[in-house]
Amino acid sequence: MGSLSGWDDFPQAISSCLPKLKELLQSDEQLKAFTTSNAITAPAMFGIKSSSSDNTLLITVTNGKADVTTGNPSSAQFTISALSEQWQEHFKQVPAMPYQSYWGMFGMNIKQKGIEVQGDQNAFAHWTHVWRRVLELIHDAYSGPMPEDPYQEPTEDHLVGRYVYISAPIWGKCKVFYDSSGNGSQPIVFLHTAGSDGRQYHGVMNDARMREKCTMYAFDLPGHGRSFPSRSYHPGAHTNTEDSYVGCIASFVKALGLQKPIICGASMAGQVCLAVAIRHEEVGAGGTIPLQGSDYLNMERQWYDRSPYVNQSLFNPEWIYGMMSPTAPLPNKQLIWHLYSAQAYGIFHGDLDFYFGGWDGRSRMANIDTKKCPVFMLTGEYDWSNTPQMSQATADKIPGGRHKSMPGLGHFPATENPERCVPHLIEAIDHIQATRS
């Protein structure tokens, strides 16, 4: 393990582990998968450096491999740079939020001084999957492999899937897919994050504790995952609004005849859970569990997730990959990557129309009647997009609202580590059942 000092010169700081890094660059199967393509007809070079020095680690990518040298950033198409203290935090064996990823350090709605991408910005987005993996390999060479939470391979599945027609404002009539499981007395509807689908909840919906306590449903929004797009949809033109989203949930609840279901979702779905709590009579909801939610979130939007110059199947999953706990089991992290790579063009960006600025509940939280629709918010500690502090500030505005931070989880708690997430969900469900009139 290297020393946590001397990060003013990046190549010098990792010099002791450079032989190990070279070995990993040649042997790592994930890096090979990312770089093996006959479309790579010319070498591409990017750099990694500290802000206080031009001495740069240079990575040259060719078909099927990546090589490392040192030199000047002027040789690279782009260079990712950070302050020495930021690199020091990033390369600890288990980094704290937001240092678990360069995207977290780079920030979205929360910006850190000292983080800079020099050079060709499109090339930076174009090669995001490669530089992310290289940083992980540097971490492994320097600090040792990232510790990983226990993972138990599933042996039996309890979910049943089918389709139902719903009708939502703006989107109109849609044929949507949903999974269901469990035979407990409490119905609960799970909502997926922006640009993904309901497969995020398979771990939770297979959990024996949840199957005994609840009857669970998870549906894919129109045009997402296994659901059909609406007839009014033009590919690439998807957008999401509060009315369309709440109306879609209400139509699903009505179509299945659910009685006072709890509505639970993460990220943009965490935000719509707050909208559902405000409009609970319209939806027929009997409580909400917003995961990774807040009353308002805004940022300077980037367009790499809807750009003709960047492959969204690579960029979108990379952008969100670092929002997870770094110790989450690798199969679960890879599932999240896969789900974000699998969605249609423009779906993720259109969902973020709602997540970033489209939803604004700042003046409405005090209107939530938690006796009729209790609210119990949960937030993973590793989420640098919607932090526990932001969720707590929102819960403080809701009369009778509750919030709890979840250690060891990030932006996708139900998928990252279902075993760790379920006890928090059960606590929230118990609170809702004990509270509502």
TIPAKOL-469257 format. One line per field, with one value per residue (C-alpha): residue number from 1; y, z negated, x; residue in three letters. Coordinates in nm, 2 decimals. Each point is the difference from the previous one (the first is absolute). Example, Ala and Ser with C-alpha at 12.3 -4.5 7.8 and 13.67 -1.06 7.14 Angstrom:
nr <- 1,2
v <- -0.45,0.34
w <- -0.78,0.07
u <- 1.23,0.14
rest <- ala,ser
! end
This chain:
nr <- 1,2,3,4,5,6,7,8,9,10,11,12,13,14,15,16,17,18,19,20,21,22,23,24,25,26,27,28,29,30,31,32,33,34,35,36,37,38,39,40,41,42,43,44,45,46,47,48,49,50,51,52,53,54,55,56,57,58,59,60,61,62,63,64,65,66,67,68,69,70,71,72,73,74,75,76,77,78,79,80,81,82,83,84,85,86,87,88,89,90,91,92,93,94,95,96,97,98,99,100,101,102,103,104,105,106,107,108,109,110,111,112,113,114,115,116,117,118,119,120,121,122,123,124,125,126,127,128,129,130,131,132,133,134,135,136,137,138,139,140,141,142,143,144,145,146,147,148,149,150,151,152,153,154,155,156,157,158,159,160,161,162,163,164,165,166,167,168,169,170,171,172,173,174,175,176,177,178,179,180,181,182,183,184,185,186,187,188,189,190,191,192,193,194,195,196,197,198,199,200,201,202,203,204,205,206,207,208,209,210,211,212,213,214,215,216,217,218,219,220,221,222,223,224,225,226,227,228,229,230,231,232,233,234,235,236,237,238,239,240,241,242,243,244,245,246,247,248,249,250,251,252,253,254,255,256,257,258,259,260,261,262,263,264,265,266,267,268,269,270,271,272,273,274,275,276,277,278,279,280,281,282,283,284,285,286,287,288,289,290,291,292,293,294,295,296,297,298,299,300,301,302,303,304,305,306,307,308,309,310,311,312,313,314,315,316,317,318,319,320,321,322,323,324,325,326,327,328,329,330,331,332,333,334,335,336,337,338,339,340,341,342,343,344,345,346,347,348,349,350,351,352,353,354,355,356,357,358,359,360,361,362,363,364,365,366,367,368,369,370,371,372,373,374,375,376,377,378,379,380,381,382,383,384,385,386,387,388,389,390,391,392,393,394,395,396,397,398,399,400,401,402,403,404,405,406,407,408,409,410,411,412,413,414,415,416,417,418,419,420,421,422,423,424,425,426,427,428,429,430,431,432,433,434,435,436,437
v <- 0.00,0.34,0.31,0.25,0.29,0.16,0.04,0.33,-0.21,-0.27,-0.23,0.03,-0.08,-0.34,-0.08,-0.28,-0.18,0.07,-0.36,-0.13,0.25,-0.10,-0.37,0.09,0.20,-0.30,-0.27,0.17,-0.16,0.30,0.24,-0.24,-0.01,0.38,0.04,-0.29,0.13,0.02,0.34,0.12,0.06,0.25,0.04,0.23,0.15,0.16,0.13,-0.01,0.27,0.21,0.37,0.11,-0.18,-0.06,-0.34,-0.22,-0.37,-0.07,-0.29,-0.10,-0.21,-0.22,-0.29,-0.24,0.16,0.30,0.10,0.25,0.25,0.35,0.33,0.34,0.05,0.17,-0.35,-0.11,0.05,0.08,-0.01,-0.05,0.21,0.03,0.16,-0.21,-0.04,-0.11,-0.28,-0.09,-0.06,-0.17,-0.26,-0.10,-0.37,0.09,0.37,0.21,0.17,0.16,-0.12,-0.35,0.11,0.28,0.09,0.05,0.22,0.18,0.05,0.09,0.22,0.01,0.12,-0.04,0.25,-0.14,-0.26,0.07,-0.18,0.16,-0.05,-0.16,-0.02,-0.23,-0.24,0.01,-0.12,-0.24,-0.19,0.03,-0.38,-0.05,0.28,-0.12,-0.35,0.12,0.20,-0.31,-0.20,0.28,-0.03,-0.38,0.03,0.28,-0.09,-0.36,-0.14,0.18,-0.19,-0.15,-0.06,-0.36,-0.12,-0.31,-0.14,-0.04,-0.36,0.06,0.27,0.09,0.28,-0.02,0.25,0.11,0.30,0.24,0.30,0.33,0.36,0.29,0.38,0.11,-0.36,-0.14,-0.37,-0.22,-0.37,-0.04,-0.29,-0.08,-0.26,-0.12,-0.22,-0.07,-0.07,0.23,0.23,0.33,0.09,0.20,0.14,0.05,0.26,-0.01,0.28,0.23,-0.18,-0.35,-0.26,-0.21,-0.28,0.22,-0.15,-0.37,-0.05,0.17,-0.18,-0.34,0.07,-0.24,0.27,0.23,-0.28,-0.09,0.36,0.15,-0.07,0.19,0.15,0.17,0.14,0.15,0.35,0.03,-0.04,-0.13,-0.36,-0.24,0.25,0.12,0.37,0.20,0.06,0.37,-0.07,0.12,-0.19,0.24,0.24,-0.15,0.23,-0.05,0.24,-0.02,-0.03,-0.28,-0.19,0.03,-0.08,-0.31,-0.13,0.07,-0.18,-0.30,-0.01,0.02,-0.26,-0.26,0.10,0.06,0.12,0.26,-0.11,0.14,0.17,-0.04,0.12,0.14,0.31,0.16,-0.26,0.11,0.35,-0.12,-0.18,0.34,0.12,-0.31,0.08,0.35,-0.15,-0.33,0.01,0.03,-0.30,-0.21,-0.03,-0.09,0.11,0.07,-0.10,0.25,-0.14,0.25,0.28,0.37,0.29,0.16,-0.08,0.20,0.01,0.13,-0.27,-0.18,-0.15,-0.30,-0.22,0.12,0.08,-0.12,0.01,-0.23,-0.36,0.01,-0.38,0.07,0.35,-0.03,-0.31,0.15,0.33,-0.17,-0.28,0.20,0.09,-0.34,-0.12,-0.10,-0.32,-0.12,-0.35,0.01,-0.20,0.26,0.29,-0.17,-0.05,0.37,0.08,-0.24,0.15,0.35,-0.12,-0.17,0.29,0.18,0.32,0.31,-0.19,0.08,0.37,0.03,-0.14,0.24,0.28,-0.09,-0.08,0.32,0.29,-0.14,-0.10,0.28,-0.08,0.26,0.19,-0.31,-0.23,0.15,-0.10,-0.37,-0.17,-0.27,-0.14,-0.10,-0.06,-0.04,0.07,-0.18,0.11,-0.21,0.11,-0.19,0.17,-0.03,0.20,0.32,0.09,0.01,0.00,-0.11,0.36,0.11,-0.27,0.09,0.37,-0.11,-0.23,0.28,0.20,-0.28,-0.01,-0.35,-0.09,-0.23,-0.05,-0.24,-0.03,-0.34,-0.09,-0.19,0.07,0.25,0.14,-0.35,-0.15,-0.27,-0.13,0.06,-0.22,-0.13,-0.18,0.32,0.21,-0.23,0.07,0.37,-0.06,-0.21,0.27,0.26,-0.23,-0.07,0.38,0.07,-0.28,0.12,0.37,0.02,0.05
w <- 0.00,0.09,-0.21,-0.04,0.06,0.30,0.22,0.14,0.27,0.12,0.18,-0.29,-0.25,0.16,0.11,-0.24,0.14,0.37,0.08,-0.16,0.20,0.33,-0.08,-0.08,0.32,0.20,-0.19,-0.09,0.18,-0.04,0.15,0.29,0.06,0.00,0.24,0.24,0.33,0.35,0.01,-0.20,0.30,-0.16,-0.35,-0.24,-0.30,-0.32,-0.31,-0.38,-0.21,-0.31,0.03,-0.13,0.25,0.37,-0.05,0.14,0.01,0.37,0.10,0.37,0.12,0.30,0.12,-0.30,-0.23,-0.19,-0.08,-0.26,0.03,-0.15,0.16,0.07,0.02,0.33,0.15,-0.11,0.16,-0.34,-0.36,-0.32,-0.29,-0.37,-0.31,-0.18,-0.30,0.23,0.15,-0.35,-0.10,0.32,-0.03,-0.36,-0.03,-0.06,0.10,-0.16,0.20,0.26,0.05,0.10,0.37,0.21,0.11,-0.37,-0.04,0.33,-0.14,0.15,-0.22,-0.26,0.15,-0.14,0.06,0.15,0.23,0.36,0.33,0.24,0.38,0.22,-0.20,0.25,-0.02,-0.38,0.03,0.28,-0.20,-0.34,-0.04,0.06,-0.23,-0.27,0.02,0.01,-0.32,-0.17,0.10,-0.13,-0.33,-0.01,0.08,-0.26,-0.29,0.07,0.13,-0.11,-0.29,0.12,-0.20,-0.02,0.29,0.01,0.34,0.05,0.05,0.04,0.14,-0.13,0.25,0.25,0.29,0.22,0.19,-0.07,0.19,-0.18,0.10,-0.11,0.06,0.29,0.08,0.06,0.02,-0.06,-0.03,-0.30,-0.15,-0.37,-0.24,-0.31,-0.29,-0.36,-0.18,-0.30,-0.10,0.09,0.37,0.11,0.34,0.08,0.25,0.19,0.04,0.30,0.32,-0.14,-0.07,-0.27,0.01,-0.27,-0.26,0.08,-0.31,-0.24,0.16,-0.04,-0.37,-0.23,-0.26,0.26,0.16,-0.33,-0.10,0.34,0.34,0.22,0.35,0.21,0.34,0.28,0.11,0.36,0.24,-0.27,-0.04,0.11,0.04,0.33,0.09,0.03,0.35,-0.03,-0.06,0.25,-0.06,-0.18,-0.11,-0.34,-0.29,-0.35,-0.20,-0.34,0.16,0.24,-0.27,-0.28,0.25,0.12,-0.36,-0.07,0.31,-0.09,-0.36,0.14,0.28,-0.26,-0.26,-0.27,-0.34,-0.18,0.15,-0.13,0.29,-0.02,0.25,0.03,0.16,0.23,-0.14,-0.35,0.10,0.16,-0.33,-0.16,0.27,-0.06,-0.37,0.09,0.24,-0.19,0.05,0.37,0.01,-0.28,-0.19,-0.36,-0.06,0.18,-0.05,0.21,0.05,0.10,0.03,-0.09,0.06,0.27,0.19,0.28,0.19,0.31,0.25,0.22,0.33,0.03,-0.09,0.32,0.24,0.35,-0.07,-0.31,-0.04,-0.26,-0.05,-0.15,-0.14,-0.19,-0.22,-0.06,-0.12,-0.27,-0.08,-0.26,-0.19,-0.16,-0.31,0.10,-0.20,0.16,0.14,0.35,0.16,-0.13,0.13,0.33,0.02,-0.06,0.28,0.23,-0.07,0.08,0.32,0.12,0.02,0.32,0.13,-0.20,-0.27,-0.27,0.10,0.01,-0.34,-0.13,0.12,-0.31,-0.24,0.06,-0.04,0.15,-0.35,-0.25,-0.33,-0.21,-0.09,-0.02,-0.26,-0.29,0.18,-0.04,-0.24,-0.15,-0.20,0.33,0.20,-0.22,0.15,-0.11,0.21,0.04,0.15,0.07,-0.14,0.32,0.22,0.11,0.22,-0.27,-0.34,-0.33,-0.12,0.29,-0.08,-0.37,0.08,0.20,-0.27,-0.25,0.20,-0.01,-0.32,-0.14,0.28,-0.08,0.15,-0.05,0.16,0.12,-0.06,0.27,0.27,0.28,0.26,0.09,-0.35,0.10,0.28,-0.15,-0.30,-0.06,-0.31,-0.16,0.14,-0.11,-0.38,0.07,0.23,-0.27,-0.26,0.23,0.08,-0.37,-0.07,0.27,-0.11,-0.36,0.09,0.26,-0.11
u <- 0.00,0.14,0.05,-0.28,0.23,0.17,-0.30,0.12,0.17,-0.24,0.25,0.24,-0.27,-0.07,0.35,0.04,-0.30,0.06,0.12,-0.32,-0.21,0.17,-0.08,-0.37,-0.03,0.10,-0.20,-0.32,-0.30,-0.23,0.26,0.04,-0.37,-0.01,0.29,-0.04,-0.14,0.12,-0.16,0.31,0.22,0.24,0.14,-0.19,0.18,-0.13,0.17,-0.04,0.18,-0.01,-0.09,0.34,0.22,0.01,0.16,-0.27,-0.08,-0.08,-0.22,0.01,-0.30,0.03,-0.22,-0.01,0.24,0.12,0.36,0.14,0.28,0.07,0.04,-0.17,-0.38,0.04,0.05,-0.34,-0.34,-0.14,0.14,-0.20,0.15,-0.07,0.16,0.25,-0.23,-0.28,0.21,0.11,-0.36,-0.09,0.28,-0.08,-0.09,-0.36,-0.06,-0.27,-0.28,0.05,0.36,-0.11,0.00,0.14,-0.35,-0.09,0.30,-0.09,-0.35,-0.33,-0.21,0.29,0.32,0.35,0.27,0.32,-0.17,0.07,-0.02,0.26,-0.02,-0.26,-0.32,-0.17,0.30,-0.03,-0.37,0.09,0.25,-0.17,-0.03,0.38,0.13,-0.24,0.13,0.36,-0.05,-0.14,0.30,0.23,-0.19,0.04,0.37,0.05,-0.23,-0.09,-0.33,-0.31,-0.17,-0.33,-0.32,-0.11,-0.21,-0.22,-0.07,-0.38,-0.12,-0.38,-0.21,-0.35,-0.10,-0.28,-0.01,-0.29,-0.14,-0.28,-0.14,0.00,-0.08,0.20,-0.01,0.22,0.11,-0.36,-0.07,0.30,0.07,0.23,0.19,0.00,0.14,-0.17,0.09,-0.10,-0.33,0.02,-0.28,0.17,0.00,0.31,0.08,0.37,0.11,0.33,0.25,0.04,0.11,-0.04,-0.27,-0.16,0.26,0.18,-0.24,0.04,0.23,-0.25,-0.30,0.17,0.08,-0.19,-0.06,-0.16,-0.20,-0.16,-0.08,-0.11,-0.15,0.25,-0.03,0.26,-0.09,0.20,-0.10,-0.12,0.29,0.23,0.13,-0.26,-0.29,-0.12,0.03,-0.32,-0.14,0.07,0.37,0.26,0.33,0.25,-0.28,-0.09,-0.06,-0.14,-0.22,-0.17,-0.35,0.10,0.19,-0.26,-0.27,0.18,0.04,-0.37,-0.11,0.22,-0.15,-0.35,0.06,0.12,-0.27,0.26,-0.13,0.21,0.33,0.33,0.19,0.38,0.26,0.35,0.15,-0.26,-0.24,0.09,-0.10,-0.33,-0.07,-0.01,-0.24,-0.21,-0.01,-0.14,-0.25,-0.07,-0.37,0.04,0.23,-0.17,0.33,0.02,0.36,0.33,0.36,0.21,0.35,0.27,-0.26,-0.03,-0.25,0.22,0.32,0.15,0.33,0.17,-0.12,0.25,-0.11,0.24,-0.30,-0.17,0.28,0.06,0.37,0.00,-0.12,-0.28,0.03,0.35,-0.04,-0.32,0.10,0.34,-0.15,-0.20,0.24,0.19,-0.32,0.00,0.18,0.35,-0.04,-0.33,0.02,0.14,-0.29,-0.24,0.21,0.03,-0.38,-0.05,0.25,-0.18,-0.35,0.13,0.17,-0.32,-0.24,-0.11,0.15,-0.11,-0.19,0.25,0.03,-0.37,-0.05,0.26,-0.23,-0.21,0.29,0.20,-0.23,-0.32,-0.11,-0.03,-0.18,0.18,-0.32,-0.22,0.16,-0.19,-0.33,0.07,-0.24,0.21,-0.29,-0.16,0.32,0.30,0.34,0.32,0.30,0.32,0.33,0.32,0.30,0.21,-0.24,0.17,-0.30,-0.26,0.18,-0.14,0.02,-0.23,-0.25,0.01,-0.07,-0.30,-0.13,0.03,-0.26,-0.26,-0.21,0.05,0.25,0.29,0.34,0.29,0.34,0.11,0.37,0.18,-0.25,-0.01,-0.25,-0.14,-0.04,-0.26,0.23,0.34,-0.06,-0.35,0.10,0.12,-0.29,-0.29,0.02,-0.03,-0.30,-0.17,0.06,-0.17,-0.29,-0.06,0.01,-0.26,-0.23,0.01,-0.04,-0.28,-0.35
rest <- met,gly,ser,leu,ser,gly,trp,asp,asp,phe,pro,gln,ala,ile,ser,ser,cys,leu,pro,lys,leu,lys,glu,leu,leu,gln,ser,asp,glu,gln,leu,lys,ala,phe,thr,thr,ser,asn,ala,ile,thr,ala,pro,ala,met,phe,gly,ile,lys,ser,ser,ser,ser,asp,asn,thr,leu,leu,ile,thr,val,thr,asn,gly,lys,ala,asp,val,thr,thr,gly,asn,pro,ser,ser,ala,gln,phe,thr,ile,ser,ala,leu,ser,glu,gln,trp,gln,glu,his,phe,lys,gln,val,pro,ala,met,pro,tyr,gln,ser,tyr,trp,gly,met,phe,gly,met,asn,ile,lys,gln,lys,gly,ile,glu,val,gln,gly,asp,gln,asn,ala,phe,ala,his,trp,thr,his,val,trp,arg,arg,val,leu,glu,leu,ile,his,asp,ala,tyr,ser,gly,pro,met,pro,glu,asp,pro,tyr,gln,glu,pro,thr,glu,asp,his,leu,val,gly,arg,tyr,val,tyr,ile,ser,ala,pro,ile,trp,gly,lys,cys,lys,val,phe,tyr,asp,ser,ser,gly,asn,gly,ser,gln,pro,ile,val,phe,leu,his,thr,ala,gly,ser,asp,gly,arg,gln,tyr,his,gly,val,met,asn,asp,ala,arg,met,arg,glu,lys,cys,thr,met,tyr,ala,phe,asp,leu,pro,gly,his,gly,arg,ser,phe,pro,ser,arg,ser,tyr,his,pro,gly,ala,his,thr,asn,thr,glu,asp,ser,tyr,val,gly,cys,ile,ala,ser,phe,val,lys,ala,leu,gly,leu,gln,lys,pro,ile,ile,cys,gly,ala,ser,met,ala,gly,gln,val,cys,leu,ala,val,ala,ile,arg,his,glu,glu,val,gly,ala,gly,gly,thr,ile,pro,leu,gln,gly,ser,asp,tyr,leu,asn,met,glu,arg,gln,trp,tyr,asp,arg,ser,pro,tyr,val,asn,gln,ser,leu,phe,asn,pro,glu,trp,ile,tyr,gly,met,met,ser,pro,thr,ala,pro,leu,pro,asn,lys,gln,leu,ile,trp,his,leu,tyr,ser,ala,gln,ala,tyr,gly,ile,phe,his,gly,asp,leu,asp,phe,tyr,phe,gly,gly,trp,asp,gly,arg,ser,arg,met,ala,asn,ile,asp,thr,lys,lys,cys,pro,val,phe,met,leu,thr,gly,glu,tyr,asp,trp,ser,asn,thr,pro,gln,met,ser,gln,ala,thr,ala,asp,lys,ile,pro,gly,gly,arg,his,lys,ser,met,pro,gly,leu,gly,his,phe,pro,ala,thr,glu,asn,pro,glu,arg,cys,val,pro,his,leu,ile,glu,ala,ile,asp,his,ile,gln,ala,thr,arg,ser
! end
